[in-house]
Amino acid sequence: MLTKMRKLLLLSGLTAVTGAFWLAAQVSQALPTMMPTRDGRTRMLVAGHGGPVVVLDTFGEMSLEGWGTIQWRCAKFSRVVTYDHRGTGGSDAGPKPRDARQIATELHELLHAAQLPPPYVLVGYSFGGPYLRVFAGLYPQEVSAMVLVDPSQEAFFDWLKIHHPAVNRITPADLSEQKEWGCSWASLNEAREAKFPPIPLTLITAMRPFESKLWSQVQPKWLEYHEQWLRRIPGAKHIVTEGSDHGIIWEEPDLVVRTIKDAVNQVSSPVMPAPSK
């Protein structure tokens, strides 16, 4: 039960490995590279051509291979970036604390070092949601649209901490290490404080139940807090699917790719206002 709930915040290594095999079976025309930045190297993979540049991000426990075929399918209509967070996967260690502000700052530096021009379409899965919301708050002029795929939501974890304090517990040792997991609450609070820019937003909520009594109790809250936050974003779109649980990028890649493509098309060919009479 606890393991299933932890998926909400920390992706398992097993699914990342599964994604790696999936990706390797699909393509071999491009390999990750080590991109040097100011204080170390970051392992990244850029695929596709054209613009806008699409950036895929999630919690650092999942390497770039964890995106499976999504990057390659999106590369058919735009340039797409995945990367390993510093200190994880194949990337060099990075400065601590590993909170959302640090992650976002490093991503910004990486994109510019790789000469990938803004504005970007940001796609945040799971805890990538808070990370990219902080990025958008720090660099609002460099973001054209955002897709949040079953994102971690700070209000949900506020509720979870009160009603189920044993779930996703962060220990004093976790805090002292200052890695991404130990910095989770700091990152959530930074996302809470980040100002969301006036850009198109689509959020996907995965609602297929886990076989867990605990999850059946908390799942309505997961949806409720997504809806609550979206009401603050003018024009935001909400997609609710019962075709997958939190493993949506592996279980419903078609939906994820289609939603990303819609966001790319929206910013590539914006609807022009009707001429005044």
PAMI-219571 format. One record per residue (C-alpha): x, y, z negated. Coordinates in steps of 0.2 Angstrom, whole numbers, plus 5000, padded with zeros to 4 digits. Layout:
XYZ...
END
This chain:
500050005000501450124995502350085011500850125022500650295013502450335015502250325034501350495032503050575028504450465032504550355047505250185046506850125054505949975061504850085072506350185078507250025083505649965092505650135101507450115106507149945114505650015123506550165130508050055135506949945145506150085154507550195160509450195162509750345172510150465158511050445141511150555126512650675125513550755110513250945111514451045101513751195091514551315078514951185065514751015072514050905086512250855089511650705098510350755111509550695127508850815141507750735155506750805169506850965178505851135179505051225165504451265152505651165142504751035130505551005113505050845104505350835085504950735070505650685053507550655054507450475049506850435067508150445080507750515098507450345104505950335093504950435106504850275117504350315134503550485130505050585135505250495151503450515156503450705152505050725162504050695177503250865175504450965165506250965156506050875140507250875125507450755111508850755097509450675081509450795067511150835059511650705047510550565055510650455070512250495080512350675075513750745064513250795046512550965043512451095030511351075015509951095009509150995024507551095023506451155037507351325039508951235041508251115053507451255063508951355064510051215070508751165083508751345089510651345090510651185099509451235113510451385116512151295116511351175129510851325140508951275139508051435141506451495131505051505129504851325123503351205122503551135104502950955101502950905082502550735077502250695058503450795048504050875064502450985062503151085047504851095055504251165071502951285063504451355054505451375070503951465078503851585063505751615064505751635083504051685089504551755105505451595110503851485109502451475122501351335115501351205102500651025101500550945084500350755084499650695067500650825058501050825039500050965031500551055015498751065008498550875010500150845000499650964987498050864985498950694986500150754972498750784960497650634964498950504968500650564961501550394963501350404982502850494991503650524974505350624976506550574962507850694954509150594963508250634980508250814975510050824971510550744987509750884996509350775011507750795022506750685010507250774995506950945003505150895008504251004996505351155000505051125019503151115016503151275007504251355021502951305033501551365022502351535022502751535041501751655052501051565067501251665083499751695095500151545106499051405112498951255100498251085101498250965085497950775087497250685071497450495071495950425061496050235064495950165046497450065038496949905030497149985013495950034999497050184995497050245013495250235015495050355000496350485007496050475025494550595025495650725016496950705030495650755043494950885031496550985029496950975047495251055051495451185037497151245043496551245061495151365057496551495053497251485071496151575084495751465100496651305093496051145100495750985090495850805096495250675084495650495089495150325082496250235094497750235083498450265065499950375061500950275073500050365087501650405098501850215100499950165100499250305111500650375121499450415136498550535124500050615118500850635136499150705143499050835129500850885132500550905150498951005147499951125136501351145149500051175163499151305152500751415150501351375167499751435175498851545162497051595166497051775172495651895165494351935178494652105186493552245179492152315190
END
